[in-house]
Amino acid sequence: MDPSLYVILDRAVARGRDLVELLDAAVAGGCRLVQLREKEWPSGRILPLAERLRARCTAAGATFIVNDRVDLALAVGADGVHLGQDDLPAKAARPLLRPGMILGISTHSVAQARAAQADGADYIAVGSMFATRSKVEFELVGTDLLRKLRGEIRVPLIGIGGITHDNVREVIAAGADGVAVISAVCAADDPRVAAERFVALIRGARGLTPSRPPL
């Protein structure tokens, strides 16, 4: 799993664009970690799309994650599932997953990040870094939380929330292994170019990133 650029595909944010086409553009731009986020459609309705996205990721060598829905992730053979603080707890979800499946957890505090690591998270999302319109009820924690966590969290830390080309270097410099973006790619005029620029900016900021504690 390469967490550098984590593109979250959200039908509501995509402005009517086809998610498969958005996936292809993101991958062409260098993204290798993709999440399907669907807050409205039931699992049965989203299943065919999830299967197409999963197949596309497999062909491209990208990692495919399903947001919230363990059942859908298992049904389509996803590489993993991402859970929020109000979803199935990590301790309860982990036994349901196939061996080797990735478990990502959203966190908004030091205590939540510690608990996620202890409960077996393979990566930890930290946010919101900045104000965002992609999530109505977001909790603004800023980059300071990343700095606090970097010294003790061994799994990859992914900054999320309001990340743009203008502030992504700040997030990497604070200790993130990567960034998750939704509208910055899904709603961009040219999603491939947007992804390419993120990848270049992240690579350029790598020398500023504090080291992760040893495993």
C-alpha positions, 0 to 999 in steps of 0.5 A, a space after each residue: 500500500 502506497 499511502 502518499 496520495 489517497 483519492 476518495 471517490 464520492 459520487 456526491 462530490 463528483 458533480 455527475 462525473 463517472 467514478 470509473 473515469 475519475 479512478 482512471 484519471 487519478 491512477 494515471 496521475 500517480 495515485 495508488 490508493 483509492 477509496 469508494 465513499 458512498 453515504 446514500 445508496 444502499 450496498 446492493 445498489 452500489 455493488 456493481 459500481 464497486 465491482 467495476 472500481 475493484 477490477 480497475 484498481 486490480 488491473 492498475 496495481 492500485 489498492 481499493 478500499 471501501 468506506 464504512 461497509 464491511 459487507 460490501 468490502 468483503 463482497 467485492 474482494 476489496 483490499 480493505 475497509 475504512 471505518 469512522 468513529 461512529 462505524 463498527 469498532 475496529 476490534 469488532 471489524 477485524 475478525 470479520 475481515 479476510 486475512 491480509 485485508 487492510 483496516 483504516 480508521 478515522 481519528 480526531 484525537 491522540 486517544 483515538 489514534 492510540 486506540 486505533 493502533 492498539 486495535 490493529 489499524 493498518 493506517 490511521 487517518 487524522 483530521 480534519 486538517 483544514 476546513 472542508 465542505 466534503 463533510 458537513 460535521 467535521 472536527 477541525 484538529 489541524 496539523 498540530 495533532 499530526 505532530 503529536 502523533 508522529 512520535 508514537 504511531 508506527 502505522 502510516 498516518 494520513 492527513 485528511 480534510 480540506 487538503 489542497 495543492 496550496 497546503 499539502 506540503 504543510 501536512 507532509 511536513 507535520 508528519 503525514 505519510 500521505 494525504 487523503 483528498 476528495 474534492 481536490 481531485 474529484 471536482 478538479 477541472 482535470 483530475 489527472 493533472 490534479 493528482 499529478 500535482 499532488 504527487 509531485 508536491 508530496 515528493 518534494 515535501 518528503 525531506 521535511 517529514 519527521 521519521 516514524 517510530 520503529 516497529 
